[in-house]
Amino acid sequence: MTPKLYLRAKGVSQRDVEDIVKVITECYATLPHNLEVVEVNIFQKSSEALAFLASQAQKAGVKSISFDEEFYAYHQAWTGLPSIIISIEKLSTLTQILIEACIRHEVAHSVLHGELRYYVIPIPPAYQRLKGCFKLPNEYLLDLTYLTSIAVKDYEATKLLYTHNYKEDQIKYAEHLLDEGLDISLWKIVEQNPSAKALFLTANLKVPFCIKPLLNQQNIYLRKKLENCLQPLQEYQQKLIEIVDEAAERFGEDTYHNIQIASEVNKQRILQKIFTT
């Protein structure tokens, strides 16, 4: 079943709209869901997509920590309705298989995380304990929670797609994420600042979690690519991989539970050490 699509397109050709809608409807026909309505917002310019996101966030009272200027497509449900935002300008820099992979990734988020409760995440107990031990402010802990939640939700989106036979495109998408690499210049700035360092490392759980469902015997080369991607982090290279491996082993079907597991392992493996040195 395909949900009703509320389309908004700005400066976009009819052909682009049709191509995107075709990928979206095919994906909804494949994935199990109970969605009735989904917003699809397509913008030619990435600046217009970002401006739209910022205005939606402001209306909903959502902190805009997540707005990466490099995003190709994005999902949110701040109004309680799943909403997919797409930048044609950014998508046009990708190959066709990556375009489809990016769009399907956001469709998967709408299926799994298309309600407001997946975007208003309470601080997990593990991070609350950090507050008690190290006097960290609530705002900072909410940032850690947000960064952990997007990593976990990316894991869940990839797993859903991969288990419903979207394999080739999701592997290509994983390779693309790994090839983009880390922001090494930012790492050099933050590595001597414990608070900034903890945020940076937590943010960089996103790609390892996103590709984790693909790391089977058939795609074992992806683990080597992951190790190479994280190599500039030195001692934290293996720690990030260990966090993802350990947390994923304990994941279930509930997103809140999975976020709590990832937070607990992240606290034990990395955060506690950073704040005690």
C-alpha positions as CSV (number, residue, x, y, z in Angstrom):
1,M,0.0,0.0,0.0
2,T,1.2,3.5,-0.9
3,P,0.3,6.3,1.6
4,K,-1.1,9.5,0.2
5,L,1.7,11.8,-0.7
6,Y,1.3,15.5,0.0
7,L,3.8,17.0,-2.5
8,R,5.4,20.4,-2.3
9,A,7.9,21.2,-5.1
10,K,9.8,24.5,-5.6
11,G,11.8,25.2,-8.7
12,V,11.8,21.6,-9.7
13,S,11.1,20.1,-13.1
14,Q,8.2,17.8,-13.5
15,R,10.5,15.0,-14.6
16,D,12.5,15.2,-11.4
17,V,9.3,15.1,-9.3
18,E,8.0,12.1,-11.2
19,D,11.3,10.3,-10.9
20,I,11.4,10.9,-7.1
21,V,7.8,9.9,-6.6
22,K,8.4,6.7,-8.5
23,V,11.2,5.6,-6.2
24,I,9.2,6.6,-3.1
25,T,6.0,4.7,-4.1
26,E,7.9,1.6,-5.2
27,C,9.7,1.6,-1.8
28,Y,6.4,2.0,0.2
29,A,5.0,-0.9,-1.9
30,T,7.8,-3.1,-0.7
31,L,8.3,-2.1,2.9
32,P,5.7,-3.1,5.5
33,H,4.0,-0.1,7.0
34,N,0.7,1.5,8.2
35,L,1.3,5.0,7.0
36,E,-1.7,6.9,5.6
37,V,-0.1,10.2,4.7
38,V,3.5,11.4,4.1
39,E,4.7,14.9,3.2
40,V,7.3,15.0,0.4
41,N,9.0,18.4,0.0
42,I,11.3,18.7,-3.0
43,F,13.5,21.8,-3.6
44,Q,15.8,22.6,-6.4
45,K,18.3,24.5,-4.3
46,S,19.8,23.1,-1.1
47,S,19.6,26.6,0.5
48,E,15.8,26.5,0.0
49,A,15.6,23.0,1.6
50,L,17.7,24.2,4.5
51,A,15.6,27.3,5.0
52,F,12.4,25.2,5.0
53,L,13.9,22.8,7.6
54,A,15.0,25.7,9.7
55,S,11.5,27.3,9.6
56,Q,9.8,24.0,10.4
57,A,12.2,23.4,13.3
58,Q,11.5,26.9,14.7
59,K,7.7,26.4,14.5
60,A,8.0,23.0,16.3
61,G,10.5,24.4,18.8
62,V,13.2,21.9,17.7
63,K,16.9,22.6,18.1
64,S,18.5,22.6,14.6
65,I,21.7,20.8,15.6
66,S,21.2,18.4,12.8
67,F,21.2,20.6,9.7
68,D,24.1,19.5,7.7
69,E,24.6,21.7,4.6
70,E,25.7,18.6,2.7
71,F,22.5,16.7,3.2
72,Y,20.8,15.1,0.1
73,A,17.5,14.1,1.7
74,Y,16.1,14.3,5.2
75,H,13.2,12.9,7.3
76,Q,11.5,14.5,10.2
77,A,8.1,14.2,12.0
78,W,8.1,17.3,14.1
79,T,4.4,18.0,13.4
80,G,3.5,14.4,14.0
81,L,3.3,13.7,10.3
82,P,6.3,12.0,8.5
83,S,8.0,14.5,6.2
84,I,10.7,13.8,3.6
85,I,12.8,16.8,2.4
86,I,14.9,16.5,-0.8
87,S,17.5,18.7,-2.4
88,I,17.7,18.2,-6.2
89,E,20.9,20.3,-6.3
90,K,22.6,17.8,-3.9
91,L,21.1,14.7,-5.3
92,S,22.2,15.6,-8.8
93,T,25.9,15.2,-7.7
94,L,25.2,11.4,-7.2
95,T,24.9,8.4,-9.4
96,Q,21.4,7.1,-10.0
97,I,21.9,4.1,-7.7
98,L,22.9,6.5,-4.9
99,I,20.0,8.8,-5.6
100,E,17.6,5.9,-5.1
101,A,19.5,4.7,-2.0
102,C,19.3,8.1,-0.4
103,I,15.6,8.4,-1.1
104,R,14.8,4.9,0.2
105,H,16.8,5.6,3.3
106,E,14.4,8.5,4.2
107,V,11.4,6.4,3.2
108,A,12.6,3.8,5.7
109,H,12.9,6.4,8.4
110,S,9.3,7.5,7.7
111,V,8.1,3.9,8.1
112,L,10.1,3.4,11.4
113,H,10.3,6.9,12.8
114,G,7.3,8.8,11.4
115,E,6.0,10.0,14.7
116,L,7.0,12.9,16.9
117,R,8.0,10.6,19.8
118,Y,11.1,9.6,17.8
119,Y,12.3,13.2,17.7
120,V,11.7,14.1,21.3
121,I,14.0,11.6,23.1
122,P,14.4,11.9,26.9
123,I,17.9,11.8,28.2
124,P,18.8,8.1,28.7
125,P,19.7,6.8,32.2
126,A,23.4,6.3,31.2
127,Y,23.7,10.0,30.2
128,Q,21.8,11.1,33.3
129,R,24.5,9.3,35.4
130,L,27.1,11.3,33.5
131,K,25.3,14.4,34.7
132,G,25.5,13.2,38.3
133,C,29.2,12.3,38.1
134,F,30.6,15.2,36.0
135,K,28.0,18.0,36.5
136,L,27.2,18.2,32.8
137,P,24.4,20.6,31.8
138,N,21.1,19.2,30.5
139,E,21.5,21.0,27.2
140,Y,24.8,19.1,26.6
141,L,23.3,15.8,27.5
142,L,20.4,16.4,25.1
143,D,23.0,17.0,22.4
144,L,24.6,13.6,23.2
145,T,21.2,12.0,23.2
146,Y,20.3,13.5,19.9
147,L,23.5,12.4,18.3
148,T,23.1,8.9,19.7
149,S,19.5,8.7,18.5
150,I,20.3,9.5,14.9
151,A,23.0,6.8,14.8
152,V,20.6,4.2,16.2
153,K,17.8,5.3,13.8
154,D,20.1,5.0,10.8
155,Y,21.0,1.5,11.9
156,E,17.3,0.6,12.0
157,A,16.6,2.2,8.6
158,T,19.5,0.3,6.9
159,K,18.4,-3.0,8.5
160,L,14.8,-2.6,7.3
161,L,15.9,-1.9,3.7
162,Y,18.6,-4.6,3.6
163,T,16.2,-7.2,5.0
164,H,13.6,-6.3,2.3
165,N,16.1,-6.9,-0.5
166,Y,17.4,-3.4,-1.0
167,K,21.0,-4.7,-1.0
168,E,23.0,-3.4,-3.9
169,D,21.9,0.2,-3.5
170,Q,22.4,0.2,0.3
171,I,25.9,-1.2,-0.1
172,K,26.7,1.5,-2.6
173,Y,25.3,4.0,-0.1
174,A,27.5,2.6,2.7
175,E,30.6,2.8,0.4
176,H,29.7,6.5,-0.4
177,L,29.4,7.3,3.3
178,L,32.8,5.7,4.1
179,D,34.5,7.4,1.1
180,E,33.3,10.8,2.4
181,G,35.4,10.2,5.5
182,L,35.8,12.2,8.7
183,D,36.2,15.9,9.3
184,I,39.8,15.6,10.2
185,S,40.4,19.3,10.6
186,L,37.5,19.4,13.2
187,W,39.0,16.4,15.0
188,K,42.3,18.2,15.4
189,I,40.5,21.2,16.9
190,V,38.3,19.3,19.4
191,E,40.6,16.4,20.6
192,Q,42.1,18.4,23.4
193,N,38.6,19.6,24.7
194,P,36.8,16.9,26.6
195,S,33.2,18.2,26.0
196,A,33.8,18.9,22.3
197,K,35.7,15.6,21.8
198,A,32.8,13.6,23.4
199,L,30.3,15.2,21.0
200,F,32.5,14.7,18.0
201,L,33.0,11.0,18.7
202,T,29.3,10.4,19.5
203,A,28.4,12.2,16.2
204,N,30.8,9.8,14.4
205,L,28.9,6.7,15.6
206,K,26.4,7.6,12.8
207,V,28.2,6.0,9.9
208,P,29.3,2.9,11.7
209,F,25.8,2.2,13.0
210,C,24.3,3.0,9.5
211,I,26.4,0.4,7.8
212,K,26.5,-2.2,10.6
213,P,23.5,-4.3,9.2
214,L,25.6,-4.7,6.0
215,L,28.7,-6.1,7.7
216,N,28.2,-9.8,6.9
217,Q,30.5,-12.3,5.3
218,Q,29.5,-11.3,1.8
219,N,30.4,-7.7,2.5
220,I,33.3,-8.2,4.8
221,Y,35.4,-5.6,2.8
222,L,33.1,-2.9,4.2
223,R,34.6,-3.5,7.7
224,K,38.1,-2.8,6.3
225,K,36.8,0.4,4.7
226,L,35.2,1.4,8.0
227,E,38.5,0.8,9.8
228,N,40.3,3.0,7.2
229,C,37.7,5.7,7.6
230,L,38.1,5.8,11.3
231,Q,41.9,5.4,11.4
232,P,42.6,9.1,12.0
233,L,40.9,8.8,15.4
234,Q,43.7,6.5,16.5
235,E,42.8,4.9,19.9
236,Y,39.1,5.7,19.3
237,Q,39.0,3.9,15.9
238,Q,38.5,0.5,17.5
239,K,36.4,1.9,20.4
240,L,33.8,3.2,18.0
241,I,33.6,-0.1,16.2
242,E,33.4,-2.0,19.5
243,I,30.5,0.3,20.6
244,V,28.5,-0.5,17.5
245,D,29.2,-4.2,17.6
246,E,28.3,-4.6,21.3
247,A,25.2,-2.4,21.1
248,A,23.9,-4.0,17.9
249,E,24.1,-7.5,19.6
250,R,21.7,-6.2,22.3
251,F,19.3,-4.3,20.1
252,G,15.7,-5.3,19.9
253,E,12.7,-3.9,18.0
254,D,12.1,-0.8,20.1
255,T,13.9,2.3,19.2
256,Y,13.9,3.8,22.7
257,H,15.4,0.6,24.1
258,N,18.1,0.6,21.4
259,I,19.0,4.3,22.1
260,Q,19.4,3.4,25.8
261,I,21.6,0.4,24.9
262,A,23.8,2.5,22.6
263,S,24.0,5.3,25.2
264,E,25.1,2.8,27.9
265,V,27.8,1.3,25.8
266,N,29.0,4.7,24.6
267,K,29.3,5.9,28.2
268,Q,31.2,2.8,29.3
269,R,33.6,2.6,26.3
270,I,34.3,6.3,25.6
271,L,32.5,9.1,27.5
272,Q,33.4,8.1,31.0
273,K,37.1,7.9,30.1
274,I,37.0,11.3,28.4
275,F,35.5,13.0,31.4
276,T,37.8,11.4,34.0
277,T,41.1,12.2,32.3
